[in-house]
Structures are given as C-alpha cells and as structure tokens.
C-alpha cells in the first residue's frame, strides 16, 4: 500500500469513531507542524471539539493513530495535520478550529508570548462538550 493508505488504514483500525480524515496544510498549520511542538488550546472550541492537546509526531502510521486516541487531530512533522471526525463536516470543523488555534499560537508568540487555556479548564470544557453538547448535536442530526 502507499504510505498514505497505510496511515489511513491504521487510523481507521485503531480509532473506531473516526470515519473521515482530512489533510490540512495551510501556512499556519505547516508552521506549527515544522516547529515540532505539542499544541495546547488557545481558543475554547479547540479544547471542546479537538481535545486538550495535539501532538506533533513523525509520519509513522502507529505513531499517528496512537496520537489520535484522545483528540481529533494530529500534527505530522513537516507535513501539516490530519483532522478527523465521524463525518466530512465534523472533520472540516476540526480543520477550521485547528487553523484558528495555530494562528492564535503563532500570533501570541510573535507579540510577546502566549499562555494556553489551563489544563483544568481545558479538561472541563472537553468533558462537558463530550457528555452534553455532542449528544445534543447528534440528537439534532436525526
């Protein structure tokens, strides 16, 4: 299989809630991908919808699938990001939010430093979203 197919196959095999994957390589996402950092929430919808952090990993199928266990996105070193969801629209929302958070991280760094949302607040936002709002959204789709 081509490398991309191996990565997608491993993601689908390891993460049963993922049914759609988008590759994102906008300038802001590429900048953070090249930095090789773990990206933390700078905007609340990142914490709610994507998760409490997004790791940068090498382009290895097992590393990528593993990094997606508790999040909806993964940064691939020097290659952008994979944004995942249960549907195309969910993955598109993840891509848009990741782009916004990358832009916030870059802007904050350029203008004197930036602190992400605290770990506790991020975990609380994620918990409330997963237990309450995401179920309401699913119910409204029916």
Secondary structure, 3 states (H helix, E strand, C coil): CCHHHHHHHHHHHHCCCCCEEEEECCHHHHHHHHHCCCEECCCHHHHHHHCCEECEECCCHHHHHHHCCCCCEEEECCCEEEEEECCHHHHHHHHHHHHHHHHHHHHHHHCCCCCCCCHHHHHHHHHHHHHHHHHHHHHHHC
